[in-house]
Amino acid sequence: MISDLKLKLKFLIRLVSAFTSGDYFHYGLVKDSPSKTFFENNTSISLPILPSPLKTGKLQNLKIAIAKINEQVLLPGKIFSFWTEIGNPTIKKGYTEGRVIRNGEVASEIAGGLCQLSGIIYYLSLELGLEILERYPHTRDLYTEETRFTPLGTDASVVFPSKDLRIRNNLSFPLQFFFELTEDKLTFQIRSPNPLLRQKLHFQQEIKNGYSKVSVYLKSDVDGELKLCSSDDYKI
């Protein structure tokens, strides 16, 4: 675990960087659109929550974090920052141990399991063509093709406060986040006043020297060309 002093220093460095770049002034979900927009259109994605020794803790952590952002609105031009919205996930806030991957190894930590929440947000945001400002892959692929619950390359590792997930709403209308959590499934829905264009992702994978290199592409809605979204190496 990182010491409190190092944690505060890392947080301060990120805060100063956000102020300097000007991004800080664009952060934030709001409870509703100023114009009382009707969110009549929606698109969603659901991922299974697989059995594991730390599943109970993961569900508890997800429930607490989801409560912070559920039914919140991301206005045009604004930036969703995972850790700005969720805050420091501590025991005092109700978070408990869950599974994490640190330095390529499986371990347990307070607030473990939140990466499934950041991952599902990233995945759907990619398909909608939202602007990804910051995202980190995991260092290791834990799954086989039979046990995988989301395509490799659509994950988003988050570590407070050094690894964040930041997404800008580059559309001309507001987006509302909506989540449903059960014992076995996490669903993320984006609602909007306008129709949403959801595009198919294209994956390219290469196995070499004990690593799986995964490149993710999105087809351009302008010229049909494949646009590279990410290229990540996972230890296998």
C-alpha positions as CSV (number, residue, x, y, z in Angstrom):
1,M,0.0,0.0,0.0
2,I,1.2,3.5,-0.8
3,S,1.9,5.8,2.2
4,D,-0.4,8.7,3.1
5,L,2.4,11.2,2.4
6,K,3.1,9.7,-1.1
7,L,-0.6,9.5,-1.8
8,K,-1.1,13.2,-1.0
9,L,1.9,14.2,-3.1
10,K,0.7,12.2,-6.1
11,F,-2.7,13.8,-5.7
12,L,-1.2,17.3,-5.5
13,I,0.9,16.7,-8.6
14,R,-2.2,15.6,-10.6
15,L,-4.2,18.5,-9.3
16,V,-1.6,21.0,-10.3
17,S,-1.3,19.4,-13.7
18,A,-5.1,19.6,-14.2
19,F,-5.1,23.3,-13.3
20,T,-2.1,24.0,-15.5
21,S,-3.7,22.3,-18.6
22,G,-7.1,23.9,-17.9
23,D,-8.8,20.5,-17.8
24,Y,-9.8,20.9,-14.1
25,F,-12.3,23.7,-15.0
26,H,-14.0,21.2,-17.4
27,Y,-14.3,18.4,-14.9
28,G,-17.6,17.3,-13.4
29,L,-20.9,15.4,-13.8
30,V,-24.0,17.3,-12.8
31,K,-27.3,16.1,-11.5
32,D,-29.3,17.4,-14.5
33,S,-29.0,19.3,-17.7
34,P,-29.7,23.1,-17.2
35,S,-32.4,22.8,-19.8
36,K,-34.1,19.9,-18.1
37,T,-33.3,17.7,-21.1
38,F,-35.4,14.6,-21.8
39,F,-33.1,11.7,-22.3
40,E,-35.2,9.7,-24.7
41,N,-32.5,7.7,-26.4
42,N,-30.2,5.2,-24.9
43,T,-27.6,2.5,-25.5
44,S,-26.2,0.0,-23.0
45,I,-23.7,-2.7,-22.3
46,S,-23.8,-5.5,-19.7
47,L,-20.9,-7.5,-18.3
48,P,-21.1,-10.5,-16.1
49,I,-19.6,-10.5,-12.6
50,L,-17.8,-13.7,-12.3
51,P,-17.4,-15.9,-9.2
52,S,-14.3,-15.3,-7.2
53,P,-13.2,-15.5,-3.5
54,L,-13.4,-11.7,-3.3
55,K,-16.7,-11.2,-5.1
56,T,-18.6,-10.0,-2.1
57,G,-16.1,-7.2,-1.5
58,K,-16.1,-6.3,-5.2
59,L,-19.9,-6.0,-5.2
60,Q,-19.8,-3.7,-2.1
61,N,-17.1,-1.5,-3.7
62,L,-19.0,-1.3,-7.0
63,K,-22.2,-0.3,-5.1
64,I,-20.6,2.5,-3.3
65,A,-18.8,3.9,-6.3
66,I,-21.9,3.6,-8.6
67,A,-23.9,5.7,-6.1
68,K,-21.5,8.6,-6.7
69,I,-22.2,8.8,-10.5
70,N,-25.5,7.1,-11.2
71,E,-28.0,9.2,-13.1
72,Q,-25.4,12.0,-13.4
73,V,-25.1,14.1,-16.6
74,L,-21.9,14.9,-18.6
75,L,-22.5,18.1,-20.5
76,P,-21.0,18.8,-24.0
77,G,-17.3,19.7,-23.7
78,K,-17.1,18.5,-20.1
79,I,-14.7,15.9,-18.8
80,F,-15.6,12.8,-16.8
81,S,-12.7,12.0,-14.4
82,F,-13.2,8.7,-12.5
83,W,-11.3,9.7,-9.4
84,T,-12.7,13.3,-9.3
85,E,-16.2,11.8,-9.1
86,I,-15.4,8.8,-6.9
87,G,-12.8,10.3,-4.6
88,N,-10.3,8.5,-2.5
89,P,-11.8,5.0,-1.9
90,T,-11.1,4.4,1.8
91,I,-12.3,2.0,4.5
92,K,-14.0,4.9,6.3
93,K,-16.2,5.3,3.2
94,G,-17.2,1.6,3.3
95,Y,-14.8,0.2,0.8
96,T,-13.4,-3.3,1.5
97,E,-10.9,-5.7,0.0
98,G,-11.3,-6.8,-3.6
99,R,-9.1,-8.3,-6.3
100,V,-6.6,-6.1,-8.1
101,I,-3.6,-6.6,-10.5
102,R,-0.5,-4.8,-9.4
103,N,2.8,-5.1,-11.3
104,G,1.5,-8.1,-13.2
105,E,0.5,-10.0,-10.0
106,V,-3.0,-10.7,-8.6
107,A,-3.5,-9.3,-5.1
108,S,-6.2,-7.9,-2.8
109,E,-6.6,-4.3,-1.9
110,I,-9.2,-1.9,-0.4
111,A,-11.6,-0.9,-3.2
112,G,-10.4,-3.7,-5.4
113,G,-12.8,-4.5,-8.3
114,L,-13.5,-1.0,-9.3
115,C,-11.7,-1.6,-12.6
116,Q,-14.8,-3.4,-13.9
117,L,-16.7,-0.1,-13.4
118,S,-14.0,2.0,-15.1
119,G,-13.7,-0.7,-17.8
120,I,-17.4,-0.8,-18.7
121,I,-17.4,3.0,-18.9
122,Y,-14.4,3.0,-21.2
123,Y,-15.7,0.2,-23.4
124,L,-19.0,2.0,-24.2
125,S,-17.4,5.4,-24.5
126,L,-15.0,3.9,-27.2
127,E,-17.9,2.5,-29.2
128,L,-19.7,5.9,-29.1
129,G,-16.5,7.7,-30.2
130,L,-16.1,9.9,-27.1
131,E,-12.7,11.5,-26.7
132,I,-10.5,9.4,-24.4
133,L,-8.1,11.7,-22.6
134,E,-6.5,9.2,-20.1
135,R,-6.8,5.4,-19.8
136,Y,-4.4,2.7,-18.7
137,P,-4.5,-1.0,-19.5
138,H,-3.9,-3.8,-17.0
139,T,-0.5,-5.3,-17.1
140,R,-1.6,-8.9,-17.3
141,D,-4.3,-11.0,-19.0
142,L,-5.9,-13.3,-16.4
143,Y,-8.5,-15.0,-18.6
144,T,-8.8,-17.6,-21.3
145,E,-11.2,-17.1,-24.2
146,E,-13.7,-19.3,-22.4
147,T,-13.7,-17.2,-19.2
148,R,-13.2,-13.7,-20.7
149,F,-16.2,-11.4,-20.0
150,T,-15.0,-8.5,-22.0
151,P,-12.7,-8.2,-25.1
152,L,-9.0,-7.8,-24.2
153,G,-8.1,-4.2,-24.9
154,T,-11.3,-2.7,-23.5
155,D,-10.2,-2.7,-19.9
156,A,-9.3,0.5,-17.9
157,S,-7.1,0.1,-14.9
158,V,-7.6,2.8,-12.2
159,V,-5.3,3.5,-9.2
160,F,-6.0,6.4,-6.9
161,P,-4.8,9.0,-7.6
162,S,-2.1,8.2,-10.2
163,K,-4.1,6.3,-12.8
164,D,-7.3,7.9,-13.8
165,L,-9.9,7.4,-16.5
166,R,-10.8,10.7,-18.2
167,I,-13.3,11.0,-21.0
168,R,-14.5,14.2,-22.7
169,N,-18.1,14.5,-24.1
170,N,-17.2,15.7,-27.6
171,L,-20.8,15.4,-28.8
172,S,-23.1,18.4,-29.1
173,F,-25.6,17.2,-26.5
174,P,-25.6,16.0,-22.8
175,L,-25.2,12.4,-21.8
176,Q,-26.6,10.7,-18.7
177,F,-24.9,7.8,-17.0
178,F,-27.1,5.1,-15.6
179,F,-26.0,1.8,-13.9
180,E,-27.7,-1.4,-12.7
181,L,-25.8,-3.8,-10.4
182,T,-26.9,-7.3,-9.5
183,E,-25.1,-10.2,-8.0
184,D,-24.1,-11.5,-11.4
185,K,-24.2,-8.5,-13.8
186,L,-23.1,-4.9,-14.2
187,T,-25.0,-2.8,-16.8
188,F,-24.0,0.6,-18.0
189,Q,-26.4,2.7,-20.0
190,I,-25.8,6.1,-21.6
191,R,-28.9,8.1,-22.2
192,S,-29.2,11.2,-24.5
193,P,-31.8,13.5,-26.1
194,N,-30.4,12.6,-29.5
195,P,-29.8,9.3,-31.3
196,L,-26.5,7.7,-30.4
197,L,-24.2,6.3,-33.1
198,R,-22.6,3.2,-31.7
199,Q,-19.8,1.8,-33.9
200,K,-18.1,-1.6,-33.9
201,L,-14.6,-2.0,-32.5
202,H,-12.1,-4.0,-34.5
203,F,-9.4,-6.0,-32.6
204,Q,-6.0,-7.2,-33.8
205,Q,-4.0,-9.5,-31.5
206,E,-0.4,-10.8,-31.7
207,I,1.2,-13.3,-29.3
208,K,4.9,-12.8,-28.9
209,N,7.6,-13.4,-26.2
210,G,5.1,-14.1,-23.4
211,Y,2.9,-11.1,-24.2
212,S,-0.3,-10.5,-26.0
213,K,-0.3,-7.3,-28.1
214,V,-3.8,-6.0,-28.7
215,S,-4.6,-3.1,-31.0
216,V,-8.1,-1.7,-30.9
217,Y,-9.6,0.2,-33.9
218,L,-12.7,2.2,-34.5
219,K,-14.1,2.7,-38.0
220,S,-14.4,6.4,-38.9
221,D,-17.9,7.6,-39.6
222,V,-16.4,10.1,-42.1
223,D,-14.3,8.0,-44.5
224,G,-14.7,4.5,-43.2
225,E,-11.0,4.2,-42.4
226,L,-10.0,2.3,-39.2
227,K,-8.7,4.6,-36.5
228,L,-6.3,3.2,-33.9
229,C,-7.7,3.7,-30.4
230,S,-5.1,1.8,-28.4
231,S,-2.3,-0.6,-28.6
232,D,-1.5,-2.5,-25.4
233,D,0.8,-5.3,-24.2
234,Y,-0.5,-7.8,-21.7
235,K,1.6,-10.4,-19.9
236,I,0.2,-13.9,-20.4
